[in-house]
Amino acid sequence: MSLTQMDLANKLLVSNKTISNWETGKTLPDIENIILISKYLNLSLDDLFLGDETMVEKLRENQQERKFYRVVTIS
């Protein structure tokens, strides 16, 4: 499947800059967009996540940062 950043951005209703940031690892898609990407590309979530160790690791780091942030803001 030949797919441009703009094609995917239009399908997900985000900017092509957002797609670029996801590709470069600057940011990650939220869970809703991950599910939409999975459906659009006809990939299982397992294939989508496990096929890209970088994404899995960044999601883990992001989750840990959110937990830390919640502890700091609640304290």
PQR file of N, CA, C, O and H, with PARSE charges and radii, in Angstrom:
ATOM      1  N   MET A   1       0.843  -1.174   0.000 -0.4000 1.5000
ATOM      2  CA  MET A   1       0.000   0.000   0.000 -0.0000 2.0000
ATOM      3  C   MET A   1       0.887   1.235   0.000  0.5500 1.7000
ATOM      4  O   MET A   1       1.720   1.405   0.890 -0.5500 1.4000
ATOM      5  N   SER A   2       0.713   2.082  -0.978 -0.4000 1.5000
ATOM      6  CA  SER A   2       1.442   3.336  -1.047 -0.0000 2.0000
ATOM      7  C   SER A   2       0.614   4.395  -0.324  0.5500 1.7000
ATOM      8  O   SER A   2      -0.522   4.679  -0.703 -0.5500 1.4000
ATOM      9  H   SER A   2       0.036   1.944  -1.701  0.4000 1.0000
ATOM     10  N   LEU A   3       1.193   4.966   0.708 -0.4000 1.5000
ATOM     11  CA  LEU A   3       0.446   5.886   1.556 -0.0000 2.0000
ATOM     12  C   LEU A   3       1.341   7.065   1.915  0.5500 1.7000
ATOM     13  O   LEU A   3       2.455   6.877   2.402 -0.5500 1.4000
ATOM     14  H   LEU A   3       2.116   4.735   1.016  0.4000 1.0000
ATOM     15  N   THR A   4       0.856   8.273   1.677 -0.4000 1.5000
ATOM     16  CA  THR A   4       1.625   9.457   2.048 -0.0000 2.0000
ATOM     17  C   THR A   4       1.221   9.916   3.446  0.5500 1.7000
ATOM     18  O   THR A   4       0.195   9.498   3.982 -0.5500 1.4000
ATOM     19  H   THR A   4      -0.049   8.425   1.282  0.4000 1.0000
ATOM     20  N   GLN A   5       2.038  10.772   4.017 -0.4000 1.5000
ATOM     21  CA  GLN A   5       1.685  11.369   5.304 -0.0000 2.0000
ATOM     22  C   GLN A   5       0.350  12.099   5.199  0.5500 1.7000
ATOM     23  O   GLN A   5      -0.481  12.030   6.105 -0.5500 1.4000
ATOM     24  H   GLN A   5       2.872  11.111   3.583  0.4000 1.0000
ATOM     25  N   MET A   6       0.158  12.792   4.093 -0.4000 1.5000
ATOM     26  CA  MET A   6      -1.078  13.558   3.901 -0.0000 2.0000
ATOM     27  C   MET A   6      -2.285  12.629   3.811  0.5500 1.7000
ATOM     28  O   MET A   6      -3.344  12.939   4.357 -0.5500 1.4000
ATOM     29  H   MET A   6       0.833  12.848   3.357  0.4000 1.0000
ATOM     30  N   ASP A   7      -2.139  11.487   3.126 -0.4000 1.5000
ATOM     31  CA  ASP A   7      -3.236  10.522   3.040 -0.0000 2.0000
ATOM     32  C   ASP A   7      -3.665  10.066   4.432  0.5500 1.7000
ATOM     33  O   ASP A   7      -4.850  10.077   4.764 -0.5500 1.4000
ATOM     34  H   ASP A   7      -1.279  11.234   2.682  0.4000 1.0000
ATOM     35  N   LEU A   8      -2.692   9.669   5.233 -0.4000 1.5000
ATOM     36  CA  LEU A   8      -2.994   9.188   6.574 -0.0000 2.0000
ATOM     37  C   LEU A   8      -3.528  10.313   7.449  0.5500 1.7000
ATOM     38  O   LEU A   8      -4.472  10.117   8.215 -0.5500 1.4000
ATOM     39  H   LEU A   8      -1.729   9.660   4.963  0.4000 1.0000
ATOM     40  N   ALA A   9      -2.926  11.483   7.335 -0.4000 1.5000
ATOM     41  CA  ALA A   9      -3.385  12.638   8.115 -0.0000 2.0000
ATOM     42  C   ALA A   9      -4.847  12.951   7.809  0.5500 1.7000
ATOM     43  O   ALA A   9      -5.635  13.201   8.721 -0.5500 1.4000
ATOM     44  H   ALA A   9      -2.160  11.642   6.713  0.4000 1.0000
ATOM     45  N   ASN A  10      -5.200  12.938   6.549 -0.4000 1.5000
ATOM     46  CA  ASN A  10      -6.588  13.210   6.162 -0.0000 2.0000
ATOM     47  C   ASN A  10      -7.525  12.144   6.708  0.5500 1.7000
ATOM     48  O   ASN A  10      -8.624  12.460   7.164 -0.5500 1.4000
ATOM     49  H   ASN A  10      -4.559  12.735   5.808  0.4000 1.0000
ATOM     50  N   LYS A  11      -7.111  10.907   6.668 -0.4000 1.5000
ATOM     51  CA  LYS A  11      -7.949   9.816   7.161 -0.0000 2.0000
ATOM     52  C   LYS A  11      -8.165   9.926   8.671  0.5500 1.7000
ATOM     53  O   LYS A  11      -9.257   9.640   9.162 -0.5500 1.4000
ATOM     54  H   LYS A  11      -6.218  10.650   6.297  0.4000 1.0000
ATOM     55  N   LEU A  12      -7.125  10.339   9.411 -0.4000 1.5000
ATOM     56  CA  LEU A  12      -7.193  10.411  10.875 -0.0000 2.0000
ATOM     57  C   LEU A  12      -7.624  11.785  11.390  0.5500 1.7000
ATOM     58  O   LEU A  12      -7.795  11.986  12.593 -0.5500 1.4000
ATOM     59  H   LEU A  12      -6.238  10.571   9.012  0.4000 1.0000
ATOM     60  N   LEU A  13      -7.795  12.724  10.457 -0.4000 1.5000
ATOM     61  CA  LEU A  13      -8.168  14.104  10.819 -0.0000 2.0000
ATOM     62  C   LEU A  13      -7.126  14.766  11.718  0.5500 1.7000
ATOM     63  O   LEU A  13      -7.459  15.418  12.707 -0.5500 1.4000
ATOM     64  H   LEU A  13      -7.656  12.560   9.481  0.4000 1.0000
ATOM     65  N   VAL A  14      -5.867  14.585  11.351 -0.4000 1.5000
ATOM     66  CA  VAL A  14      -4.752  15.251  12.018 -0.0000 2.0000
ATOM     67  C   VAL A  14      -3.911  15.921  10.935  0.5500 1.7000
ATOM     68  O   VAL A  14      -4.164  15.729   9.746 -0.5500 1.4000
ATOM     69  H   VAL A  14      -5.597  14.055  10.547  0.4000 1.0000
ATOM     70  N   SER A  15      -2.924  16.698  11.334 -0.4000 1.5000
ATOM     71  CA  SER A  15      -2.064  17.363  10.353 -0.0000 2.0000
ATOM     72  C   SER A  15      -0.968  16.408   9.874  0.5500 1.7000
ATOM     73  O   SER A  15      -0.642  15.427  10.543 -0.5500 1.4000
ATOM     74  H   SER A  15      -2.718  16.854  12.300  0.4000 1.0000
ATOM     75  N   ASN A  16      -0.415  16.715   8.714 -0.4000 1.5000
ATOM     76  CA  ASN A  16       0.704  15.895   8.240 -0.0000 2.0000
ATOM     77  C   ASN A  16       1.931  16.100   9.125  0.5500 1.7000
ATOM     78  O   ASN A  16       2.795  15.225   9.187 -0.5500 1.4000
ATOM     79  H   ASN A  16      -0.679  17.511   8.170  0.4000 1.0000
ATOM     80  N   LYS A  17       2.023  17.238   9.808 -0.4000 1.5000
ATOM     81  CA  LYS A  17       3.109  17.468  10.775 -0.0000 2.0000
ATOM     82  C   LYS A  17       2.974  16.495  11.948  0.5500 1.7000
ATOM     83  O   LYS A  17       3.978  16.006  12.465 -0.5500 1.4000
ATOM     84  H   LYS A  17       1.321  17.949   9.758  0.4000 1.0000
ATOM     85  N   THR A  18       1.745  16.213  12.365 -0.4000 1.5000
ATOM     86  CA  THR A  18       1.507  15.240  13.429 -0.0000 2.0000
ATOM     87  C   THR A  18       2.014  13.869  13.002  0.5500 1.7000
ATOM     88  O   THR A  18       2.679  13.179  13.775 -0.5500 1.4000
ATOM     89  H   THR A  18       0.929  16.610  11.945  0.4000 1.0000
ATOM     90  N   ILE A  19       1.700  13.476  11.770 -0.4000 1.5000
ATOM     91  CA  ILE A  19       2.165  12.192  11.254 -0.0000 2.0000
ATOM     92  C   ILE A  19       3.685  12.170  11.222  0.5500 1.7000
ATOM     93  O   ILE A  19       4.299  11.171  11.595 -0.5500 1.4000
ATOM     94  H   ILE A  19       1.160  14.037  11.142  0.4000 1.0000
ATOM     95  N   SER A  20       4.292  13.257  10.783 -0.4000 1.5000
ATOM     96  CA  SER A  20       5.749  13.357  10.753 -0.0000 2.0000
ATOM     97  C   SER A  20       6.346  13.194  12.154  0.5500 1.7000
ATOM     98  O   SER A  20       7.350  12.505  12.331 -0.5500 1.4000
ATOM     99  H   SER A  20       3.793  14.069  10.481  0.4000 1.0000
ATOM    100  N   ASN A  21       5.724  13.830  13.138 -0.4000 1.5000
ATOM    101  CA  ASN A  21       6.211  13.709  14.516 -0.0000 2.0000
ATOM    102  C   ASN A  21       6.102  12.280  15.018  0.5500 1.7000
ATOM    103  O   ASN A  21       6.968  11.822  15.764 -0.5500 1.4000
ATOM    104  H   ASN A  21       4.909  14.390  12.994  0.4000 1.0000
ATOM    105  N   TRP A  22       5.051  11.565  14.623 -0.4000 1.5000
ATOM    106  CA  TRP A  22       4.916  10.162  15.011 -0.0000 2.0000
ATOM    107  C   TRP A  22       6.021   9.333  14.367  0.5500 1.7000
ATOM    108  O   TRP A  22       6.618   8.470  15.011 -0.5500 1.4000
ATOM    109  H   TRP A  22       4.348  11.937  14.017  0.4000 1.0000
ATOM    110  N   GLU A  23       6.286   9.601  13.093 -0.4000 1.5000
ATOM    111  CA  GLU A  23       7.299   8.833  12.372 -0.0000 2.0000
ATOM    112  C   GLU A  23       8.691   9.046  12.930  0.5500 1.7000
ATOM    113  O   GLU A  23       9.500   8.119  12.958 -0.5500 1.4000
ATOM    114  H   GLU A  23       5.801  10.302  12.569  0.4000 1.0000
ATOM    115  N   THR A  24       8.976  10.254  13.373 -0.4000 1.5000
ATOM    116  CA  THR A  24      10.313  10.549  13.894 -0.0000 2.0000
ATOM    117  C   THR A  24      10.446  10.263  15.382  0.5500 1.7000
ATOM    118  O   THR A  24      11.539  10.358  15.940 -0.5500 1.4000
ATOM    119  H   THR A  24       8.319  11.008  13.351  0.4000 1.0000
ATOM    120  N   GLY A  25       9.347   9.916  16.019 -0.4000 1.5000
ATOM    121  CA  GLY A  25       9.386   9.587  17.439 -0.0000 2.0000
ATOM    122  C   GLY A  25       9.313  10.784  18.365  0.5500 1.7000
ATOM    123  O   GLY A  25       9.494  10.635  19.573 -0.5500 1.4000
ATOM    124  H   GLY A  25       8.459   9.839  15.566  0.4000 1.0000
ATOM    125  N   LYS A  26       9.052  11.972  17.826 -0.4000 1.5000
ATOM    126  CA  LYS A  26       8.923  13.159  18.676 -0.0000 2.0000
ATOM    127  C   LYS A  26       7.686  13.055  19.566  0.5500 1.7000
ATOM    128  O   LYS A  26       7.711  13.437  20.736 -0.5500 1.4000
ATOM    129  H   LYS A  26       8.905  12.093  16.844  0.4000 1.0000
ATOM    130  N   THR A  27       6.614  12.536  18.993 -0.4000 1.5000
ATOM    131  CA  THR A  27       5.382  12.301  19.742 -0.0000 2.0000
ATOM    132  C   THR A  27       4.835  10.945  19.330  0.5500 1.7000
ATOM    133  O   THR A  27       5.324  10.323  18.388 -0.5500 1.4000
ATOM    134  H   THR A  27       6.594  12.226  18.042  0.4000 1.0000
ATOM    135  N   LEU A  28       3.823  10.501  20.042 -0.4000 1.5000
ATOM    136  CA  LEU A  28       3.174   9.231  19.723 -0.0000 2.0000
ATOM    137  C   LEU A  28       1.674   9.453  19.579  0.5500 1.7000
ATOM    138  O   LEU A  28       1.104  10.339  20.216 -0.5500 1.4000
ATOM    139  H   LEU A  28       3.425  11.007  20.808  0.4000 1.0000
ATOM    140  N   PRO A  29       1.046   8.647  18.746 -0.5600 1.5000
ATOM    141  CA  PRO A  29      -0.403   8.775  18.614  0.2800 2.0000
ATOM    142  C   PRO A  29      -1.109   8.324  19.890  0.5500 1.7000
ATOM    143  O   PRO A  29      -0.607   7.467  20.617 -0.5500 1.4000
ATOM    144  N   ASP A  30      -2.271   8.907  20.153 -0.4000 1.5000
ATOM    145  CA  ASP A  30      -3.061   8.454  21.298 -0.0000 2.0000
ATOM    146  C   ASP A  30      -3.709   7.116  20.942  0.5500 1.7000
ATOM    147  O   ASP A  30      -3.649   6.679  19.792 -0.5500 1.4000
ATOM    148  H   ASP A  30      -2.679   9.604  19.562  0.4000 1.0000
ATOM    149  N   ILE A  31      -4.315   6.481  21.912 -0.4000 1.5000
ATOM    150  CA  ILE A  31      -4.860   5.144  21.709 -0.0000 2.0000
ATOM    151  C   ILE A  31      -5.945   5.127  20.637  0.5500 1.7000
ATOM    152  O   ILE A  31      -6.044   4.162  19.879 -0.5500 1.4000
ATOM    153  H   ILE A  31      -4.364   6.836  22.846  0.4000 1.0000
ATOM    154  N   GLU A  32      -6.749   6.165  20.562 -0.4000 1.5000
ATOM    155  CA  GLU A  32      -7.793   6.216  19.541 -0.0000 2.0000
ATOM    156  C   GLU A  32      -7.187   6.213  18.142  0.5500 1.7000
ATOM    157  O   GLU A  32      -7.670   5.515  17.250 -0.5500 1.4000
ATOM    158  H   GLU A  32      -6.669   6.948  21.178  0.4000 1.0000
ATOM    159  N   ASN A  33      -6.126   6.997  17.956 -0.4000 1.5000
ATOM    160  CA  ASN A  33      -5.472   7.027  16.646 -0.0000 2.0000
ATOM    161  C   ASN A  33      -4.716   5.735  16.363  0.5500 1.7000
ATOM    162  O   ASN A  33      -4.630   5.309  15.212 -0.5500 1.4000
ATOM    163  H   ASN A  33      -5.734   7.564  18.681  0.4000 1.0000
ATOM    164  N   ILE A  34      -4.177   5.121  17.382 -0.4000 1.5000
ATOM    165  CA  ILE A  34      -3.509   3.833  17.181 -0.0000 2.0000
ATOM    166  C   ILE A  34      -4.510   2.800  16.654  0.5500 1.7000
ATOM    167  O   ILE A  34      -4.205   2.034  15.741 -0.5500 1.4000
ATOM    168  H   ILE A  34      -4.247   5.467  18.318  0.4000 1.0000
ATOM    169  N   ILE A  35      -5.685   2.794  17.235 -0.4000 1.5000
ATOM    170  CA  ILE A  35      -6.722   1.859  16.777 -0.0000 2.0000
ATOM    171  C   ILE A  35      -7.135   2.185  15.346  0.5500 1.7000
ATOM    172  O   ILE A  35      -7.293   1.280  14.526 -0.5500 1.4000
ATOM    173  H   ILE A  35      -5.932   3.417  17.977  0.4000 1.0000
ATOM    174  N   LEU A  36      -7.312   3.465  15.041 -0.4000 1.5000
ATOM    175  CA  LEU A  36      -7.673   3.858  13.676 -0.0000 2.0000
ATOM    176  C   LEU A  36      -6.580   3.484  12.675  0.5500 1.7000
ATOM    177  O   LEU A  36      -6.877   3.008  11.579 -0.5500 1.4000
ATOM    178  H   LEU A  36      -7.184   4.199  15.708  0.4000 1.0000
ATOM    179  N   ILE A  37      -5.333   3.695  13.045 -0.4000 1.5000
ATOM    180  CA  ILE A  37      -4.216   3.312  12.177 -0.0000 2.0000
ATOM    181  C   ILE A  37      -4.241   1.808  11.931  0.5500 1.7000
ATOM    182  O   ILE A  37      -4.075   1.350  10.800 -0.5500 1.4000
ATOM    183  H   ILE A  37      -5.092   4.081  13.935  0.4000 1.0000
ATOM    184  N   SER A  38      -4.448   1.056  12.986 -0.4000 1.5000
ATOM    185  CA  SER A  38      -4.516  -0.402  12.888 -0.0000 2.0000
ATOM    186  C   SER A  38      -5.600  -0.829  11.901  0.5500 1.7000
ATOM    187  O   SER A  38      -5.372  -1.683  11.044 -0.5500 1.4000
ATOM    188  H   SER A  38      -4.583   1.428  13.904  0.4000 1.0000
ATOM    189  N   LYS A  39      -6.765  -0.232  12.031 -0.4000 1.5000
ATOM    190  CA  LYS A  39      -7.878  -0.570  11.137 -0.0000 2.0000
ATOM    191  C   LYS A  39      -7.591  -0.129   9.712  0.5500 1.7000
ATOM    192  O   LYS A  39      -7.832  -0.879   8.766 -0.5500 1.4000
ATOM    193  H   LYS A  39      -6.950   0.462  12.727  0.4000 1.0000
ATOM    194  N   TYR A  40      -7.080   1.083   9.556 -0.4000 1.5000
ATOM    195  CA  TYR A  40      -6.826   1.630   8.225 -0.0000 2.0000
ATOM    196  C   TYR A  40      -5.767   0.827   7.481  0.5500 1.7000
ATOM    197  O   TYR A  40      -5.878   0.606   6.275 -0.5500 1.4000
ATOM    198  H   TYR A  40      -6.884   1.692  10.324  0.4000 1.0000
ATOM    199  N   LEU A  41      -4.739   0.391   8.205 -0.4000 1.5000
ATOM    200  CA  LEU A  41      -3.663  -0.374   7.577 -0.0000 2.0000
ATOM    201  C   LEU A  41      -3.925  -1.875   7.581  0.5500 1.7000
ATOM    202  O   LEU A  41      -3.118  -2.663   7.087 -0.5500 1.4000
ATOM    203  H   LEU A  41      -4.648   0.570   9.185  0.4000 1.0000
ATOM    204  N   ASN A  42      -5.071  -2.255   8.149 -0.4000 1.5000
ATOM    205  CA  ASN A  42      -5.448  -3.660   8.222 -0.0000 2.0000
ATOM    206  C   ASN A  42      -4.378  -4.487   8.942  0.5500 1.7000
ATOM    207  O   ASN A  42      -3.974  -5.555   8.481 -0.5500 1.4000
ATOM    208  H   ASN A  42      -5.726  -1.614   8.550  0.4000 1.0000
ATOM    209  N   LEU A  43      -3.935  -3.961  10.081 -0.4000 1.5000
ATOM    210  CA  LEU A  43      -2.950  -4.631  10.926 -0.0000 2.0000
ATOM    211  C   LEU A  43      -3.568  -4.883  12.292  0.5500 1.7000
ATOM    212  O   LEU A  43      -4.325  -4.056  12.801 -0.5500 1.4000
ATOM    213  H   LEU A  43      -4.263  -3.093  10.455  0.4000 1.0000
ATOM    214  N   SER A  44      -3.251  -6.008  12.874 -0.4000 1.5000
ATOM    215  CA  SER A  44      -3.691  -6.229  14.244 -0.0000 2.0000
ATOM    216  C   SER A  44      -2.888  -5.286  15.142  0.5500 1.7000
ATOM    217  O   SER A  44      -1.814  -4.817  14.767 -0.5500 1.4000
ATOM    218  H   SER A  44      -2.637  -6.680  12.460  0.4000 1.0000
ATOM    219  N   LEU A  45      -3.421  -5.021  16.318 -0.4000 1.5000
ATOM    220  CA  LEU A  45      -2.678  -4.181  17.265 -0.0000 2.0000
ATOM    221  C   LEU A  45      -1.371  -4.859  17.653  0.5500 1.7000
ATOM    222  O   LEU A  45      -0.363  -4.181  17.850 -0.5500 1.4000
ATOM    223  H   LEU A  45      -4.294  -5.402  16.623  0.4000 1.0000
ATOM    224  N   ASP A  46      -1.371  -6.182  17.767 -0.4000 1.5000
ATOM    225  CA  ASP A  46      -0.135  -6.910  18.053 -0.0000 2.0000
ATOM    226  C   ASP A  46       0.912  -6.643  16.980  0.5500 1.7000
ATOM    227  O   ASP A  46       2.061  -6.327  17.291 -0.5500 1.4000
ATOM    228  H   ASP A  46      -2.190  -6.732  17.607  0.4000 1.0000
ATOM    229  N   ASP A  47       0.516  -6.770  15.720 -0.4000 1.5000
ATOM    230  CA  ASP A  47       1.462  -6.527  14.631 -0.0000 2.0000
ATOM    231  C   ASP A  47       1.940  -5.082  14.630  0.5500 1.7000
ATOM    232  O   ASP A  47       3.115  -4.808  14.388 -0.5500 1.4000
ATOM    233  H   ASP A  47      -0.417  -7.027  15.467  0.4000 1.0000
ATOM    234  N   LEU A  48       1.036  -4.177  14.898 -0.4000 1.5000
ATOM    235  CA  LEU A  48       1.394  -2.766  14.900 -0.0000 2.0000
ATOM    236  C   LEU A  48       2.394  -2.456  16.010  0.5500 1.7000
ATOM    237  O   LEU A  48       3.388  -1.769  15.772 -0.5500 1.4000
ATOM    238  H   LEU A  48       0.082  -4.400  15.094  0.4000 1.0000
ATOM    239  N   PHE A  49       2.142  -2.952  17.212 -0.4000 1.5000
ATOM    240  CA  PHE A  49       3.029  -2.673  18.337 -0.0000 2.0000
ATOM    241  C   PHE A  49       4.283  -3.529  18.327  0.5500 1.7000
ATOM    242  O   PHE A  49       5.391  -3.011  18.467 -0.5500 1.4000
ATOM    243  H   PHE A  49       1.334  -3.510  17.405  0.4000 1.0000
ATOM    244  N   LEU A  50       4.121  -4.809  18.167 -0.4000 1.5000
ATOM    245  CA  LEU A  50       5.255  -5.705  18.270 -0.0000 2.0000
ATOM    246  C   LEU A  50       6.166  -5.628  17.062  0.5500 1.7000
ATOM    247  O   LEU A  50       7.322  -6.044  17.124 -0.5500 1.4000
ATOM    248  H   LEU A  50       3.221  -5.230  18.053  0.4000 1.0000
ATOM    249  N   GLY A  51       5.654  -5.102  15.969 -0.4000 1.5000
ATOM    250  CA  GLY A  51       6.476  -4.919  14.782 -0.0000 2.0000
ATOM    251  C   GLY A  51       7.395  -3.718  14.897  0.5500 1.7000
ATOM    252  O   GLY A  51       8.308  -3.556  14.088 -0.5500 1.4000
ATOM    253  H   GLY A  51       4.714  -4.764  15.919  0.4000 1.0000
ATOM    254  N   ASP A  52       7.166  -2.880  15.889 -0.4000 1.5000
ATOM    255  CA  ASP A  52       7.955  -1.665  16.066 -0.0000 2.0000
ATOM    256  C   ASP A  52       8.365  -1.540  17.525  0.5500 1.7000
ATOM    257  O   ASP A  52       7.636  -0.969  18.337 -0.5500 1.4000
ATOM    258  H   ASP A  52       6.424  -3.012  16.547  0.4000 1.0000
ATOM    259  N   GLU A  53       9.526  -2.073  17.852 -0.4000 1.5000
ATOM    260  CA  GLU A  53      10.007  -2.035  19.236 -0.0000 2.0000
ATOM    261  C   GLU A  53      10.202  -0.606  19.734  0.5500 1.7000
ATOM    262  O   GLU A  53      10.043  -0.341  20.925 -0.5500 1.4000
ATOM    263  H   GLU A  53      10.118  -2.537  17.193  0.4000 1.0000
ATOM    264  N   THR A  54      10.541   0.310  18.843 -0.4000 1.5000
ATOM    265  CA  THR A  54      10.725   1.702  19.250 -0.0000 2.0000
ATOM    266  C   THR A  54       9.423   2.266  19.798  0.5500 1.7000
ATOM    267  O   THR A  54       9.419   2.939  20.828 -0.5500 1.4000
ATOM    268  H   THR A  54      10.670   0.094  17.875  0.4000 1.0000
ATOM    269  N   MET A  55       8.319   1.994  19.114 -0.4000 1.5000
ATOM    270  CA  MET A  55       7.023   2.502  19.573 -0.0000 2.0000
ATOM    271  C   MET A  55       6.672   1.907  20.925  0.5500 1.7000
ATOM    272  O   MET A  55       6.207   2.617  21.817 -0.5500 1.4000
ATOM    273  H   MET A  55       8.322   1.447  18.277  0.4000 1.0000
ATOM    274  N   VAL A  56       6.890   0.617  21.082 -0.4000 1.5000
ATOM    275  CA  VAL A  56       6.569  -0.046  22.344 -0.0000 2.0000
ATOM    276  C   VAL A  56       7.369   0.583  23.482  0.5500 1.7000
ATOM    277  O   VAL A  56       6.820   0.870  24.546 -0.5500 1.4000
ATOM    278  H   VAL A  56       7.268   0.040  20.358  0.4000 1.0000
ATOM    279  N   GLU A  57       8.654   0.793  23.261 -0.4000 1.5000
ATOM    280  CA  GLU A  57       9.509   1.375  24.301 -0.0000 2.0000
ATOM    281  C   GLU A  57       9.089   2.809  24.624  0.5500 1.7000
ATOM    282  O   GLU A  57       9.043   3.186  25.795 -0.5500 1.4000
ATOM    283  H   GLU A  57       9.100   0.559  22.398  0.4000 1.0000
ATOM    284  N   LYS A  58       8.787   3.604  23.613 -0.4000 1.5000
ATOM    285  CA  LYS A  58       8.366   4.990  23.859 -0.0000 2.0000
ATOM    286  C   LYS A  58       7.035   5.037  24.598  0.5500 1.7000
ATOM    287  O   LYS A  58       6.835   5.901  25.452 -0.5500 1.4000
ATOM    288  H   LYS A  58       8.825   3.297  22.662  0.4000 1.0000
ATOM    289  N   LEU A  59       6.128   4.125  24.284 -0.4000 1.5000
ATOM    290  CA  LEU A  59       4.862   4.079  25.011 -0.0000 2.0000
ATOM    291  C   LEU A  59       5.097   3.734  26.483  0.5500 1.7000
ATOM    292  O   LEU A  59       4.453   4.299  27.367 -0.5500 1.4000
ATOM    293  H   LEU A  59       6.291   3.423  23.590  0.4000 1.0000
ATOM    294  N   ARG A  60       6.016   2.810  26.740 -0.4000 1.5000
ATOM    295  CA  ARG A  60       6.353   2.475  28.133 -0.0000 2.0000
ATOM    296  C   ARG A  60       6.923   3.687  28.861  0.5500 1.7000
ATOM    297  O   ARG A  60       6.525   3.987  29.986 -0.5500 1.4000
ATOM    298  H   ARG A  60       6.539   2.351  26.022  0.4000 1.0000
ATOM    299  N   GLU A  61       7.853   4.378  28.217 -0.4000 1.5000
ATOM    300  CA  GLU A  61       8.458   5.567  28.820 -0.0000 2.0000
ATOM    301  C   GLU A  61       7.404   6.634  29.081  0.5500 1.7000
ATOM    302  O   GLU A  61       7.389   7.252  30.145 -0.5500 1.4000
ATOM    303  H   GLU A  61       8.177   4.135  27.303  0.4000 1.0000
ATOM    304  N   ASN A  62       6.527   6.848  28.113 -0.4000 1.5000
ATOM    305  CA  ASN A  62       5.471   7.841  28.239 -0.0000 2.0000
ATOM    306  C   ASN A  62       4.552   7.507  29.405  0.5500 1.7000
ATOM    307  O   ASN A  62       4.151   8.393  30.161 -0.5500 1.4000
ATOM    308  H   ASN A  62       6.539   6.346  27.248  0.4000 1.0000
ATOM    309  N   GLN A  63       4.219   6.228  29.551 -0.4000 1.5000
ATOM    310  CA  GLN A  63       3.353   5.804  30.647 -0.0000 2.0000
ATOM    311  C   GLN A  63       4.041   6.067  31.988  0.5500 1.7000
ATOM    312  O   GLN A  63       3.394   6.521  32.932 -0.5500 1.4000
ATOM    313  H   GLN A  63       4.545   5.508  28.938  0.4000 1.0000
ATOM    314  N   GLN A  64       5.332   5.790  32.081 -0.4000 1.5000
ATOM    315  CA  GLN A  64       6.062   6.031  33.321 -0.0000 2.0000
ATOM    316  C   GLN A  64       6.131   7.521  33.632  0.5500 1.7000
ATOM    317  O   GLN A  64       6.005   7.912  34.793 -0.5500 1.4000
ATOM    318  H   GLN A  64       5.857   5.422  31.314  0.4000 1.0000
ATOM    319  N   GLU A  65       6.328   8.356  32.617 -0.4000 1.5000
ATOM    320  CA  GLU A  65       6.361   9.804  32.822 -0.0000 2.0000
ATOM    321  C   GLU A  65       5.017  10.315  33.319  0.5500 1.7000
ATOM    322  O   GLU A  65       4.968  11.184  34.190 -0.5500 1.4000
ATOM    323  H   GLU A  65       6.430   8.038  31.674  0.4000 1.0000
ATOM    324  N   ARG A  66       3.926   9.783  32.774 -0.4000 1.5000
ATOM    325  CA  ARG A  66       2.597  10.208  33.214 -0.0000 2.0000
ATOM    326  C   ARG A  66       2.358   9.826  34.666  0.5500 1.7000
ATOM    327  O   ARG A  66       1.786  10.608  35.425 -0.5500 1.4000
ATOM    328  H   ARG A  66       3.966   9.078  32.067  0.4000 1.0000
ATOM    329  N   LYS A  67       2.790   8.628  35.062 -0.4000 1.5000
ATOM    330  CA  LYS A  67       2.636   8.207  36.457 -0.0000 2.0000
ATOM    331  C   LYS A  67       3.424   9.145  37.362  0.5500 1.7000
ATOM    332  O   LYS A  67       2.928   9.563  38.408 -0.5500 1.4000
ATOM    333  H   LYS A  67       3.254   7.993  34.446  0.4000 1.0000
ATOM    334  N   PHE A  68       4.655   9.478  36.962 -0.4000 1.5000
ATOM    335  CA  PHE A  68       5.484  10.369  37.756 -0.0000 2.0000
ATOM    336  C   PHE A  68       4.832  11.741  37.858  0.5500 1.7000
ATOM    337  O   PHE A  68       4.804  12.331  38.938 -0.5500 1.4000
ATOM    338  H   PHE A  68       5.058   9.138  36.113  0.4000 1.0000
ATOM    339  N   TYR A  69       4.306  12.257  36.748 -0.4000 1.5000
ATOM    340  CA  TYR A  69       3.669  13.563  36.724 -0.0000 2.0000
ATOM    341  C   TYR A  69       2.476  13.594  37.659  0.5500 1.7000
ATOM    342  O   TYR A  69       2.286  14.565  38.392 -0.5500 1.4000
ATOM    343  H   TYR A  69       4.329  11.777  35.871  0.4000 1.0000
ATOM    344  N   ARG A  70       1.664  12.533  37.641 -0.4000 1.5000
ATOM    345  CA  ARG A  70       0.503  12.485  38.529 -0.0000 2.0000
ATOM    346  C   ARG A  70       0.924  12.496  39.987  0.5500 1.7000
ATOM    347  O   ARG A  70       0.300  13.173  40.804 -0.5500 1.4000
ATOM    348  H   ARG A  70       1.819  11.745  37.045  0.4000 1.0000
ATOM    349  N   VAL A  71       1.967  11.762  40.327 -0.4000 1.5000
ATOM    350  CA  VAL A  71       2.445  11.740  41.708 -0.0000 2.0000
ATOM    351  C   VAL A  71       2.936  13.118  42.120  0.5500 1.7000
ATOM    352  O   VAL A  71       2.643  13.580  43.222 -0.5500 1.4000
ATOM    353  H   VAL A  71       2.475  11.212  39.664  0.4000 1.0000
ATOM    354  N   VAL A  72       3.683  13.777  41.238 -0.4000 1.5000
ATOM    355  CA  VAL A  72       4.231  15.092  41.551 -0.0000 2.0000
ATOM    356  C   VAL A  72       3.119  16.126  41.697  0.5500 1.7000
ATOM    357  O   VAL A  72       3.167  16.950  42.610 -0.5500 1.4000
ATOM    358  H   VAL A  72       3.922  13.402  40.343  0.4000 1.0000
ATOM    359  N   THR A  73       2.126  16.099  40.823 -0.4000 1.5000
ATOM    360  CA  THR A  73       1.068  17.116  40.886 -0.0000 2.0000
ATOM    361  C   THR A  73       0.094  16.858  42.037  0.5500 1.7000
ATOM    362  O   THR A  73      -0.528  17.795  42.535 -0.5500 1.4000
ATOM    363  H   THR A  73       2.087  15.429  40.081  0.4000 1.0000
ATOM    364  N   ILE A  74      -0.043  15.621  42.458 -0.4000 1.5000
ATOM    365  CA  ILE A  74      -0.940  15.303  43.567 -0.0000 2.0000
ATOM    366  C   ILE A  74      -0.287  15.629  44.902  0.5500 1.7000
ATOM    367  O   ILE A  74      -0.968  16.016  45.852 -0.5500 1.4000
ATOM    368  H   ILE A  74       0.463  14.860  42.053  0.4000 1.0000
ATOM    369  N   SER A  75       1.024  15.475  44.979 -0.4000 1.5000
ATOM    370  CA  SER A  75       1.753  15.690  46.238 -0.0000 2.0000
ATOM    371  C   SER A  75       1.725  17.127  46.679  0.5500 1.7000
ATOM    372  O   SER A  75       2.292  17.465  47.717 -0.5500 1.4000
ATOM    373  H   SER A  75       1.578  15.160  44.208  0.4000 1.0000
TER
END
